[in-house]
Each structure stands twice: as structure tokens, then as C-alpha cells.
């Protein structure tokens, strides 16, 4: 079982920056993908930045050029650097790991961290 714990959210002014962290604990047997999602009030959860194992990294059009996903394998931590933040980036941000175990896809989610961008 994988446990994910996000941190780094908070209140920031428009144009500011934040870096979210996601500490990954537990065993990952066969990583399929990892990434960050967000959910704004009244909206569905949407992908923000996702990295496919051995493949590409994809960003939502709304964050391209402003957000960057990275992983520090030595620290078992995933990051989301968010620059030039806008009020529409306000949401709860979740980190996500998708792995394959005995032929099944297993999703793991963090508890979420609130990001609020004031205008």
C-alpha cells in the first residue's frame, strides 16, 4: 500500500509562486504513472501534470509554461512548482500514483492541500 502526503499549499497573491510536495511512503511494485490533480469548488477533479513511467510528461493547457512536475527519487518525494499563479488556479491539489500489481491498476491519492490565489 502506498501512502501519499501533500504539503506546501497556502494563500498567495496573483503572480506568486508555490511549491507543493508529495511524500511517497510504501512500496511501488510497478509504476504506471504519477502526477498532480486539482479540484475547484463545484468542479470535477482534473489532471494538472502527469508523468507516464518511461514516457511523456503532460500538462493541462491552462498551466503549461507555469507549472513543473518533478520527482526526487532519493527523497521519495514528488513536487509541483507553480509559478505565475492566477486566481483560477485556486483548488485543492492532490498527488496521485497509479501502479500495476498482479495485473490490476491500483490508484493511490493524497489527502489534498488547499491552494488559494487572491487577485
BELTAWO-V464325 format. One record per pair of residues at least 12 apart in sequence whose C-alpha atoms are under 8 Angstrom apart, sorted by the first residue. I is the first residue (numbers start at 1). GAP is how many residues later the second one is. If there is no record, write none. Layout:
# BELTAWO-V464325
i = <I,I>
gap = <GAP,GAP>
This chain:
# BELTAWO-V464325
i = <1,1,1,2,2,2,2,2,2,3,3,3,3,3,3,4,4,4,4,4,4,4,4,4,4,5,5,5,5,5,5,5,6,6,6,6,6,6,6,6,6,6,7,7,7,7,8,8,8,9,9,9,9,10,10,10,10,11,11,11,11,12,12,12,12,13,13,13,13,14,14,14,14,14,14,14,15,15,15,15,16,16,16,17,17,17,17,17,18,18,18,19,19,19,19,20,20,20,20,21,21,21,21,22,22,22,22,22,23,23,23,24,24,24,25,28,29,29,29,30,30,30,31,31,31,31,31,32,32,32,32,32,32,33,33,33,33,33,33,33,34,34,34,34,34,34,34,34,35,35,35,35,35,35,35,35,35,36,36,36,36,36,36,36,36,37,37,37,37,37,38,38,38,38,39,39,39,40,40,40,41,47,47,48,48,49,49,49,50,66,66,66,66,67,67,67,67,68,68,68,69,85,86,86,86,87,87,87,87,88,89,89,89,90,90,90,90,91,91,91,92,92,92,92,93,93,93,93,94,94,94,94,94,95,95,95,96,96,96,97>
gap = <25,26,27,22,23,24,25,26,106,21,22,23,105,106,107,18,19,20,21,91,92,104,105,106,107,16,17,18,19,105,106,107,14,15,16,17,88,89,104,105,106,107,13,14,15,106,12,13,105,104,105,106,107,103,104,105,106,104,105,106,107,103,104,105,106,72,104,105,106,70,71,72,73,103,104,105,68,69,70,71,67,68,69,64,65,66,67,68,63,64,65,60,61,62,63,59,60,61,62,56,57,58,59,55,56,57,73,88,53,54,55,52,53,54,51,71,70,71,72,69,70,71,22,66,67,68,69,20,21,65,66,67,68,17,18,19,20,64,65,66,16,17,18,19,61,62,63,64,12,13,14,15,16,34,60,61,62,12,13,14,44,57,58,59,60,12,56,57,58,59,53,54,55,56,52,53,54,50,51,52,50,12,13,12,15,18,19,20,19,16,17,18,19,13,14,15,16,12,13,14,12,32,31,32,33,29,30,31,32,29,26,27,28,24,25,26,27,23,24,25,20,21,22,23,19,20,21,22,15,16,17,18,19,14,15,17,12,13,14,12>
